[in-house]
Amino acid sequence: MKTYTICGSMRFEKEMQKIALELETKHSMNIIQCTYNVDFLSLSVTDIDMLEQMHCQKIDISDGIYVVDINGYIGQSVKNEIEYAQQNNKEIIYHSNFIKQRK
């Protein structure tokens, strides 16, 4: 079983949570999730930088990343995570491609 860090825009946080459950239960993938700010707390620049560093560490311990690109949308933060994954020779799976392959 491989481990993937899920990457996607927070505008899709509910979808990412559902996708993570499906990947784990139906496709035997171990998914490391993002940190979700469900209470919409105000975060400092320091907090955001720390969360970004932690997300990179999650990618480091993963076999790859699973990019949630709903309607083709990939924001700048996710573009940075894809670049980081590429630089570290991690597998990259795009949700849009994964769904097409499963149909």
N, CA, C and O atoms as a GROMACS GRO file, in nm:
protein
  412
    1MET      N    1   0.085  -0.117   0.000
    1MET     CA    2   0.000   0.000   0.000
    1MET      C    3   0.089   0.124   0.000
    1MET      O    4   0.184   0.134   0.078
    2LYS      N    5   0.058   0.217  -0.090
    2LYS     CA    6   0.134   0.340  -0.098
    2LYS      C    7   0.066   0.450  -0.018
    2LYS      O    8  -0.055   0.447   0.007
    3THR      N    9   0.147   0.548   0.022
    3THR     CA   10   0.099   0.663   0.098
    3THR      C   11   0.107   0.787   0.010
    3THR      O   12   0.209   0.813  -0.054
    4TYR      N   13  -0.004   0.864   0.008
    4TYR     CA   14  -0.010   0.987  -0.070
    4TYR      C   15  -0.056   1.102   0.019
    4TYR      O   16  -0.141   1.084   0.107
    5THR      N   17   0.000   1.218  -0.005
    5THR     CA   18  -0.047   1.340   0.059
    5THR      C   19  -0.146   1.405  -0.036
    5THR      O   20  -0.116   1.425  -0.153
    6ILE      N   21  -0.264   1.437   0.015
    6ILE     CA   22  -0.366   1.500  -0.069
    6ILE      C   23  -0.335   1.650  -0.078
    6ILE      O   24  -0.305   1.715   0.023
    7CYS      N   25  -0.343   1.704  -0.200
    7CYS     CA   26  -0.314   1.844  -0.224
    7CYS      C   27  -0.429   1.903  -0.306
    7CYS      O   28  -0.469   1.846  -0.408
    8GLY      N   29  -0.480   2.016  -0.262
    8GLY     CA   30  -0.588   2.080  -0.335
    8GLY      C   31  -0.626   2.211  -0.270
    8GLY      O   32  -0.588   2.240  -0.156
    9SER      N   33  -0.700   2.289  -0.343
    9SER     CA   34  -0.746   2.418  -0.293
    9SER      C   35  -0.843   2.398  -0.177
    9SER      O   36  -0.924   2.306  -0.177
   10MET      N   37  -0.832   2.484  -0.078
   10MET     CA   38  -0.922   2.475   0.037
   10MET      C   39  -1.066   2.504  -0.001
   10MET      O   40  -1.158   2.478   0.077
   11ARG      N   41  -1.089   2.558  -0.121
   11ARG     CA   42  -1.228   2.576  -0.166
   11ARG      C   43  -1.293   2.439  -0.189
   11ARG      O   44  -1.416   2.429  -0.198
   12PHE      N   45  -1.210   2.334  -0.197
   12PHE     CA   46  -1.259   2.198  -0.217
   12PHE      C   47  -1.239   2.110  -0.094
   12PHE      O   48  -1.230   1.988  -0.105
   13GLU      N   49  -1.231   2.172   0.025
   13GLU     CA   50  -1.198   2.093   0.143
   13GLU      C   51  -1.297   1.981   0.171
   13GLU      O   52  -1.256   1.871   0.207
   14LYS      N   53  -1.426   2.005   0.154
   14LYS     CA   54  -1.525   1.900   0.177
   14LYS      C   55  -1.508   1.787   0.076
   14LYS      O   56  -1.516   1.669   0.111
   15GLU      N   57  -1.484   1.823  -0.049
   15GLU     CA   58  -1.462   1.723  -0.152
   15GLU      C   59  -1.335   1.643  -0.124
   15GLU      O   60  -1.332   1.521  -0.143
   16MET      N   61  -1.229   1.711  -0.078
   16MET     CA   62  -1.104   1.641  -0.047
   16MET      C   63  -1.124   1.540   0.065
   16MET      O   64  -1.066   1.431   0.061
   17GLN      N   65  -1.203   1.575   0.164
   17GLN     CA   66  -1.229   1.482   0.273
   17GLN      C   67  -1.302   1.358   0.221
   17GLN      O   68  -1.269   1.246   0.260
   18LYS      N   69  -1.400   1.378   0.134
   18LYS     CA   70  -1.474   1.265   0.076
   18LYS      C   71  -1.384   1.181  -0.014
   18LYS      O   72  -1.388   1.058  -0.011
   19ILE      N   73  -1.302   1.248  -0.095
   19ILE     CA   74  -1.211   1.179  -0.185
   19ILE      C   75  -1.112   1.095  -0.105
   19ILE      O   76  -1.083   0.982  -0.142
   20ALA      N   77  -1.059   1.151   0.004
   20ALA     CA   78  -0.963   1.077   0.087
   20ALA      C   79  -1.026   0.949   0.141
   20ALA      O   80  -0.962   0.844   0.140
   21LEU      N   81  -1.150   0.957   0.188
   21LEU     CA   82  -1.218   0.839   0.239
   21LEU      C   83  -1.234   0.735   0.129
   21LEU      O   84  -1.210   0.616   0.151
   22GLU      N   85  -1.274   0.779   0.011
   22GLU     CA   86  -1.291   0.685  -0.100
   22GLU      C   87  -1.159   0.621  -0.141
   22GLU      O   88  -1.154   0.501  -0.168
   23LEU      N   89  -1.053   0.700  -0.146
   23LEU     CA   90  -0.922   0.645  -0.184
   23LEU      C   91  -0.876   0.538  -0.084
   23LEU      O   92  -0.819   0.436  -0.123
   24GLU      N   93  -0.901   0.563   0.043
   24GLU     CA   94  -0.858   0.467   0.144
   24GLU      C   95  -0.947   0.342   0.146
   24GLU      O   96  -0.896   0.230   0.157
   25THR      N   97  -1.077   0.359   0.135
   25THR     CA   98  -1.167   0.244   0.148
   25THR      C   99  -1.185   0.165   0.019
   25THR      O  100  -1.207   0.044   0.022
   26LYS      N  101  -1.176   0.232  -0.095
   26LYS     CA  102  -1.204   0.164  -0.222
   26LYS      C  103  -1.079   0.137  -0.307
   26LYS      O  104  -1.083   0.054  -0.398
   27HIS      N  105  -0.970   0.207  -0.277
   27HIS     CA  106  -0.851   0.194  -0.362
   27HIS      C  107  -0.725   0.159  -0.282
   27HIS      O  108  -0.614   0.161  -0.336
   28SER      N  109  -0.741   0.129  -0.154
   28SER     CA  110  -0.629   0.085  -0.068
   28SER      C  111  -0.509   0.179  -0.069
   28SER      O  112  -0.394   0.135  -0.070
   29MET      N  113  -0.538   0.309  -0.070
   29MET     CA  114  -0.432   0.409  -0.060
   29MET      C  115  -0.433   0.466   0.082
   29MET      O  116  -0.539   0.489   0.139
   30ASN      N  117  -0.316   0.486   0.136
   30ASN     CA  118  -0.302   0.552   0.266
   30ASN      C  119  -0.290   0.701   0.239
   30ASN      O  120  -0.193   0.745   0.176
   31ILE      N  121  -0.387   0.780   0.286
   31ILE     CA  122  -0.391   0.923   0.252
   31ILE      C  123  -0.357   1.009   0.374
   31ILE      O  124  -0.417   0.995   0.481
   32ILE      N  125  -0.260   1.097   0.355
   32ILE     CA  126  -0.228   1.197   0.457
   32ILE      C  127  -0.303   1.323   0.417
   32ILE      O  128  -0.283   1.377   0.308
   33GLN      N  129  -0.388   1.370   0.506
   33GLN     CA  130  -0.473   1.484   0.475
   33GLN      C  131  -0.407   1.617   0.507
   33GLN      O  132  -0.306   1.624   0.577
   34CYS      N  133  -0.467   1.722   0.453
   34CYS     CA  134  -0.428   1.860   0.482
   34CYS      C  135  -0.476   1.895   0.623
   34CYS      O  136  -0.546   1.817   0.687
   35THR      N  137  -0.436   2.011   0.668
   35THR     CA  138  -0.492   2.068   0.789
   35THR      C  139  -0.608   2.156   0.746
   35THR      O  140  -0.590   2.250   0.668
   36TYR      N  141  -0.726   2.125   0.797
   36TYR     CA  142  -0.846   2.199   0.758
   36TYR      C  143  -0.881   2.300   0.867
   36TYR      O  144  -0.891   2.264   0.984
   37ASN      N  145  -0.899   2.425   0.828
   37ASN     CA  146  -0.934   2.531   0.922
   37ASN      C  147  -1.086   2.544   0.926
   37ASN      O  148  -1.143   2.643   0.880
   38VAL      N  149  -1.151   2.441   0.980
   38VAL     CA  150  -1.297   2.434   0.977
   38VAL      C  151  -1.365   2.545   1.056
   38VAL      O  152  -1.480   2.579   1.028
   39ASP      N  153  -1.296   2.603   1.153
   39ASP     CA  154  -1.353   2.712   1.232
   39ASP      C  155  -1.315   2.850   1.177
   39ASP      O  156  -1.348   2.952   1.237
   40PHE      N  157  -1.246   2.851   1.063
   40PHE     CA  158  -1.205   2.976   0.997
   40PHE      C  159  -1.131   3.070   1.092
   40PHE      O  160  -1.157   3.190   1.096
   41LEU      N  161  -1.039   3.012   1.168
   41LEU     CA  162  -0.959   3.091   1.260
   41LEU      C  163  -0.866   3.181   1.180
   41LEU      O  164  -0.822   3.146   1.071
   42SER      N  165  -0.836   3.296   1.236
   42SER     CA  166  -0.742   3.387   1.174
   42SER      C  167  -0.601   3.332   1.197
   42SER      O  168  -0.562   3.304   1.310
   43LEU      N  169  -0.526   3.317   1.088
   43LEU     CA  170  -0.391   3.263   1.098
   43LEU      C  171  -0.290   3.370   1.063
   43LEU      O  172  -0.309   3.447   0.969
   44SER      N  173  -0.183   3.373   1.138
   44SER     CA  174  -0.075   3.468   1.112
   44SER      C  175   0.009   3.418   0.994
   44SER      O  176  -0.001   3.302   0.954
   45VAL      N  177   0.091   3.505   0.941
   45VAL     CA  178   0.183   3.467   0.835
   45VAL      C  179   0.275   3.356   0.885
   45VAL      O  180   0.307   3.263   0.811
   46THR      N  181   0.316   3.365   1.010
   46THR     CA  182   0.402   3.262   1.070
   46THR      C  183   0.330   3.127   1.074
   46THR      O  184   0.388   3.024   1.042
   47ASP      N  185   0.201   3.129   1.112
   47ASP     CA  186   0.122   3.006   1.115
   47ASP      C  187   0.112   2.945   0.976
   47ASP      O  188   0.130   2.824   0.958
   48ILE      N  189   0.084   3.028   0.878
   48ILE     CA  190   0.069   2.980   0.741
   48ILE      C  191   0.200   2.923   0.689
   48ILE      O  192   0.201   2.818   0.626
   49ASP      N  193   0.311   2.992   0.716
   49ASP     CA  194   0.443   2.940   0.675
   49ASP      C  195   0.472   2.806   0.740
   49ASP      O  196   0.523   2.714   0.675
   50MET      N  197   0.439   2.793   0.869
   50MET     CA  198   0.462   2.668   0.940
   50MET      C  199   0.378   2.555   0.879
   50MET      O  200   0.428   2.444   0.859
   51LEU      N  201   0.251   2.583   0.848
   51LEU     CA  202   0.164   2.482   0.787
   51LEU      C  203   0.217   2.439   0.650
   51LEU      O  204   0.210   2.322   0.614
   52GLU      N  205   0.269   2.535   0.573
   52GLU     CA  206   0.327   2.501   0.442
   52GLU      C  207   0.449   2.412   0.458
   52GLU      O  208   0.467   2.317   0.382
   53GLN      N  209   0.533   2.442   0.557
   53GLN     CA  210   0.651   2.358   0.583
   53GLN      C  211   0.609   2.217   0.626
   53GLN      O  212   0.668   2.118   0.583
   54MET      N  213   0.507   2.209   0.710
   54MET     CA  214   0.457   2.079   0.755
   54MET      C  215   0.399   2.000   0.638
   54MET      O  216   0.414   1.878   0.632
   55HIS      N  217   0.333   2.069   0.546
   55HIS     CA  218   0.276   2.001   0.430
   55HIS      C  219   0.389   1.942   0.345
   55HIS      O  220   0.376   1.831   0.293
   56CYS      N  221   0.499   2.016   0.331
   56CYS     CA  222   0.614   1.963   0.259
   56CYS      C  223   0.671   1.840   0.330
   56CYS      O  224   0.713   1.745   0.264
   57GLN      N  225   0.672   1.841   0.461
   57GLN     CA  226   0.719   1.724   0.536
   57GLN      C  227   0.626   1.605   0.514
   57GLN      O  228   0.672   1.491   0.508
   58LYS      N  229   0.497   1.631   0.501
   58LYS     CA  230   0.403   1.523   0.470
   58LYS      C  231   0.435   1.464   0.333
   58LYS      O  232   0.432   1.342   0.315
   59ILE      N  233   0.466   1.551   0.238
   59ILE     CA  234   0.504   1.504   0.104
   59ILE      C  235   0.633   1.422   0.113
   59ILE      O  236   0.646   1.319   0.047
   60ASP      N  237   0.727   1.467   0.195
   60ASP     CA  238   0.855   1.395   0.212
   60ASP      C  239   0.835   1.251   0.256
   60ASP      O  240   0.906   1.161   0.209
   61ILE      N  241   0.739   1.226   0.344
   61ILE     CA  242   0.720   1.091   0.396
   61ILE      C  243   0.622   1.009   0.312
   61ILE      O  244   0.594   0.893   0.344
   62SER      N  245   0.571   1.070   0.205
   62SER     CA  246   0.475   1.002   0.118
   62SER      C  247   0.546   0.945  -0.005
   62SER      O  248   0.657   0.984  -0.040
   63ASP      N  249   0.476   0.849  -0.068
   63ASP     CA  250   0.524   0.798  -0.197
   63ASP      C  251   0.494   0.897  -0.308
   63ASP      O  252   0.560   0.898  -0.412
   64GLY      N  253   0.392   0.980  -0.286
   64GLY     CA  254   0.354   1.076  -0.388
   64GLY      C  255   0.245   1.168  -0.336
   64GLY      O  256   0.211   1.168  -0.217
   65ILE      N  257   0.191   1.247  -0.429
   65ILE     CA  258   0.082   1.338  -0.394
   65ILE      C  259  -0.039   1.305  -0.482
   65ILE      O  260  -0.026   1.256  -0.594
   66TYR      N  261  -0.156   1.333  -0.427
   66TYR     CA  262  -0.282   1.316  -0.499
   66TYR      C  263  -0.340   1.456  -0.512
   66TYR      O  264  -0.384   1.515  -0.414
   67VAL      N  265  -0.341   1.508  -0.635
   67VAL     CA  266  -0.382   1.645  -0.661
   67VAL      C  267  -0.532   1.648  -0.693
   67VAL      O  268  -0.576   1.589  -0.791
   68VAL      N  269  -0.608   1.717  -0.610
   68VAL     CA  270  -0.750   1.735  -0.633
   68VAL      C  271  -0.767   1.858  -0.722
   68VAL      O  272  -0.756   1.972  -0.676
   69ASP      N  273  -0.792   1.832  -0.850
   69ASP     CA  274  -0.801   1.938  -0.951
   69ASP      C  275  -0.943   1.945  -1.008
   69ASP      O  276  -0.964   1.926  -1.128
   70ILE      N  277  -1.037   1.971  -0.922
   70ILE     CA  278  -1.178   1.977  -0.962
   70ILE      C  279  -1.197   2.090  -1.063
   70ILE      O  280  -1.152   2.202  -1.042
   71ASN      N  281  -1.266   2.058  -1.173
   71ASN     CA  282  -1.288   2.152  -1.283
   71ASN      C  283  -1.157   2.210  -1.336
   71ASN      O  284  -1.154   2.322  -1.388
   72GLY      N  285  -1.049   2.132  -1.322
   72GLY     CA  286  -0.919   2.174  -1.373
   72GLY      C  287  -0.848   2.279  -1.288
   72GLY      O  288  -0.742   2.329  -1.328
   73TYR      N  289  -0.906   2.314  -1.172
   73TYR     CA  290  -0.848   2.422  -1.092
   73TYR      C  291  -0.729   2.372  -1.009
   73TYR      O  292  -0.740   2.275  -0.933
   74ILE      N  293  -0.618   2.441  -1.025
   74ILE     CA  294  -0.498   2.419  -0.942
   74ILE      C  295  -0.447   2.558  -0.904
   74ILE      O  296  -0.401   2.633  -0.990
   75GLY      N  297  -0.454   2.591  -0.776
   75GLY     CA  298  -0.408   2.721  -0.728
   75GLY      C  299  -0.257   2.726  -0.712
   75GLY      O  300  -0.188   2.626  -0.730
   76GLN      N  301  -0.207   2.843  -0.679
   76GLN     CA  302  -0.063   2.864  -0.669
   76GLN      C  303   0.001   2.777  -0.562
   76GLN      O  304   0.109   2.722  -0.584
   77SER      N  305  -0.063   2.763  -0.447
   77SER     CA  306  -0.005   2.679  -0.341
   77SER      C  307   0.010   2.535  -0.388
   77SER      O  308   0.112   2.470  -0.363
   78VAL      N  309  -0.091   2.485  -0.457
   78VAL     CA  310  -0.086   2.347  -0.508
   78VAL      C  311   0.020   2.336  -0.618
   78VAL      O  312   0.089   2.235  -0.627
   79LYS      N  313   0.032   2.438  -0.702
   79LYS     CA  314   0.138   2.438  -0.804
   79LYS      C  315   0.274   2.426  -0.736
   79LYS      O  316   0.362   2.354  -0.783
   80ASN      N  317   0.291   2.498  -0.624
   80ASN     CA  318   0.417   2.490  -0.549
   80ASN      C  319   0.438   2.349  -0.493
   80ASN      O  320   0.551   2.298  -0.492
   81GLU      N  321   0.330   2.287  -0.445
   81GLU     CA  322   0.341   2.151  -0.390
   81GLU      C  323   0.374   2.050  -0.500
   81GLU      O  324   0.451   1.957  -0.478
   82ILE      N  325   0.317   2.069  -0.618
   82ILE     CA  326   0.349   1.981  -0.732
   82ILE      C  327   0.496   1.995  -0.768
   82ILE      O  328   0.566   1.896  -0.789
   83GLU      N  329   0.544   2.119  -0.774
   83GLU     CA  330   0.685   2.144  -0.805
   83GLU      C  331   0.775   2.079  -0.699
   83GLU      O  332   0.876   2.018  -0.732
   84TYR      N  333   0.737   2.093  -0.573
   84TYR     CA  334   0.815   2.033  -0.464
   84TYR      C  335   0.818   1.880  -0.480
   84TYR      O  336   0.922   1.818  -0.465
   85ALA      N  337   0.703   1.822  -0.511
   85ALA     CA  338   0.696   1.677  -0.530
   85ALA      C  339   0.784   1.633  -0.648
   85ALA      O  340   0.854   1.532  -0.639
   86GLN      N  341   0.780   1.709  -0.757
   86GLN     CA  342   0.862   1.676  -0.874
   86GLN      C  343   1.010   1.682  -0.840
   86GLN      O  344   1.087   1.594  -0.879
   87GLN      N  345   1.049   1.786  -0.768
   87GLN     CA  346   1.190   1.802  -0.730
   87GLN      C  347   1.238   1.688  -0.640
   87GLN      O  348   1.357   1.658  -0.635
   88ASN      N  349   1.145   1.625  -0.571
   88ASN     CA  350   1.180   1.516  -0.480
   88ASN      C  351   1.139   1.380  -0.534
   88ASN      O  352   1.127   1.283  -0.459
   89ASN      N  353   1.118   1.374  -0.664
   89ASN     CA  354   1.090   1.248  -0.735
   89ASN      C  355   0.972   1.171  -0.677
   89ASN      O  356   0.978   1.048  -0.662
   90LYS      N  357   0.866   1.243  -0.644
   90LYS     CA  358   0.745   1.180  -0.591
   90LYS      C  359   0.646   1.157  -0.705
   90LYS      O  360   0.639   1.234  -0.800
   91GLU      N  361   0.570   1.050  -0.693
   91GLU     CA  362   0.464   1.023  -0.789
   91GLU      C  363   0.356   1.130  -0.775
   91GLU      O  364   0.327   1.177  -0.665
   92ILE      N  365   0.297   1.170  -0.888
   92ILE     CA  366   0.191   1.270  -0.886
   92ILE      C  367   0.070   1.212  -0.956
   92ILE      O  368   0.077   1.174  -1.073
   93ILE      N  369  -0.042   1.205  -0.883
   93ILE     CA  370  -0.167   1.156  -0.939
   93ILE      C  371  -0.265   1.273  -0.939
   93ILE      O  372  -0.286   1.340  -0.838
   94TYR      N  373  -0.326   1.296  -1.055
   94TYR     CA  374  -0.427   1.401  -1.067
   94TYR      C  375  -0.565   1.338  -1.056
   94TYR      O  376  -0.594   1.239  -1.124
   95HIS      N  377  -0.650   1.394  -0.973
   95HIS     CA  378  -0.784   1.342  -0.951
   95HIS      C  379  -0.860   1.327  -1.083
   95HIS      O  380  -0.925   1.225  -1.106
   96SER      N  381  -0.851   1.426  -1.169
   96SER     CA  382  -0.924   1.422  -1.297
   96SER      C  383  -0.882   1.301  -1.381
   96SER      O  384  -0.966   1.238  -1.445
   97ASN      N  385  -0.753   1.269  -1.382
   97ASN     CA  386  -0.705   1.151  -1.457
   97ASN      C  387  -0.743   1.022  -1.386
   97ASN      O  388  -0.780   0.925  -1.451
   98PHE      N  389  -0.734   1.021  -1.255
   98PHE     CA  390  -0.763   0.901  -1.177
   98PHE      C  391  -0.909   0.860  -1.198
   98PHE      O  392  -0.938   0.742  -1.216
   99ILE      N  393  -0.999   0.956  -1.197
   99ILE     CA  394  -1.142   0.928  -1.215
   99ILE      C  395  -1.167   0.875  -1.356
   99ILE      O  396  -1.244   0.780  -1.374
  100LYS      N  397  -1.103   0.935  -1.457
  100LYS     CA  398  -1.120   0.887  -1.595
  100LYS      C  399  -1.075   0.743  -1.610
  100LYS      O  400  -1.140   0.664  -1.678
  101GLN      N  401  -0.964   0.708  -1.545
  101GLN     CA  402  -0.910   0.571  -1.555
  101GLN      C  403  -1.001   0.471  -1.486
  101GLN      O  404  -1.002   0.354  -1.523
  102ARG      N  405  -1.077   0.515  -1.388
  102ARG     CA  406  -1.162   0.423  -1.312
  102ARG      C  407  -1.298   0.400  -1.376
  102ARG      O  408  -1.373   0.311  -1.335
  103LYS      N  409  -1.331   0.480  -1.478
  103LYS     CA  410  -1.463   0.465  -1.543
  103LYS      C  411  -1.462   0.355  -1.645
  103LYS      O  412  -1.565   0.330  -1.709
   0.00000   0.00000   0.00000
